[in-house]
Amino acid sequence: MGVGSLGIICIISIFLGAVTTVQTAFQLVSDLVPRSVIGGIVRDSSILELSPTISAIVLAGKIGSSVASQIGTMRVTEQIDALEIMGINSPGYLILPKIVGAITMIPLLVTISIALSILGGYLAGTISGAVTPQSFIEGLTTGFDPFTFTVSMIKSVIFAFIITSVAAYQGFYTDGGALEVGQSSTKAVVISCIMILFADYLVAQLLL
Amino acid sequence: MIKIKNIQKSFGDRTILQGISADFKDGITNLLIGGSGSGKTTLLKCMVGLHEPDSGSVFYDNRNFTSMNFEERIEVRTEIGMLFQGSALFDSMSVEENIMFPLNMFTEQSDQEKLERVNFCLERVNLAGNNKLLTSELSGGMKKRVGIARAIAMNPKYLFCDEPNSGLDPKTSIVIDELIQEITEEYKTTTIVVTHDMNSVMGIGENIIFLHQGKKWWEGSNKEITSTNNQELNEFVFASKFMKKLLK
C-alpha cells in the first residue's frame, strides 16, 4: 500500500513544490517583500495543504480504487461468502488490516511528500533564478511553527481512514458482476475525494 | 441431520421461498432441484446463514441455528463445508494455502500436521502434488476439486454444494458427483447439493426435493422421480429430448 505509492507521491510532490515556488515568485511584484518569503510559503503550504491533500486525492484514486475493486471482486466471486461460511468475521478480516495499513503508511508518505515538495521548490527557485538558495533557506527556517506539522499528520490520518473505509464499504456492498465492481470502484474514488476536501476544510476550521 | 421448518424469504415485493420444511438425513446425498428462479440457492443460503429467513428455523442436529448469535454460529460453521458455484477459491493464494486457510484460522495444529491434512485432502480429490499452483492456473474441474478439498479440510459434519457441475463437461461432472457421494458415505456427512443437472439427479439423488415457485413440490428418490405423476416435476425432468427418449 505504501511502497507501491511512493513513486507517484515522489513525482507529484517535487512538482507541487516547484510550481508553488514559481507562482509565488511571479506574484511577489513588490520590492518591499523579501524573496525569502517564498521559502516560508512553500514550506507552510506544503505542510498544511498541498502534501496531505493532494497526496490523499491521488491515493484515493490509486489505493481507493484498488481496495474497492479487490473487495468487490471477492464479493461477486463469493469469496466473502466463503469466509463467512467458515465462521470468519469478513469485515474484520478484510477491511481492518487495510485501514490500519493506510493510517500507518499514509502519514509516512505525506512526510516524505513534504520533504520532496520543499526540495522541489528549492530546486525550481534556484534553477529559474526566482530566489537565491540562501534566501530560500532563510525563509524556510524562519518562523516555523511545529504545530503545522501536527495538523498535517492529523489530516493524513483522517484522509487515510476516509480512503480505505469508503473504498472498503463500496467494495463490500457490491452486488452483481464485473460491471458493478467497476462502478463501486469509481464511486469509491469520487466519494473519497469529496469527503477528503470536506474533512480538509473541517480540520483547518477546527485546528487553525 | 439438518431440519428446516417453514422457511420463508422475500426480497422486496418478490417472495422467493414460501414456507419450506424438510429433513436432510446423514450419510446420504440430498438434492435440491428445480428450475432457475425456483429458490434453490436462496434456500441453501438461508440454511448456512448467508441470508436470514423472514421466518422459519434451521436446525443442525437439534441446534436452532436461526436463533443463534454470531459467536454461537461460529461453532456450527466450523462443522460446515461448502462448495460454491464458482468455487470461490481465494485468488491471492495457492492451492495449498486455500486448503490450509480454515486450518490456520480454527485449529492449533502444527505446520507439519496442517500440511499432512492438506496433502490428504488433495489426494482425496485426485490432485496430489498440485500444492503450489495458483488458482488462476487451474481448470474449471480442478477448481471444483480444490473447492471440495477446502470444504472437507475441517472434517465437516455438513457439506453444502451449490451447483457443483455448472460449467463442467459431462465427464468431469460425473467425477465431481462421484466424489461428493464418496465423501458423503465415507464421512457420514449430511450433504445437500443444489443442482438442475439431470445426470446428477439420476446418479447421486438418494433424497431429492423438487422446488417450484418457492414451494416444496415433491420429495422422493432418483428411483421414484421418473414414475411420478407430478406434472411440474415431469416437465422439469423430461425437458430434454434425451430424457423423453429414455422414458420411451
Interface residues (C-beta under 8 A of the other chain):
Chain A: T73 T77 E78 Q79 D81 A82 E84 I85 M86 G87 I88 N89
Chain B: V48 G49 L50 F70 R73 I74 E75 R77 T78 I80 M82 F84 Q85 G86 A88 L89 F90 D91 F101 P102 M105 F106 F160
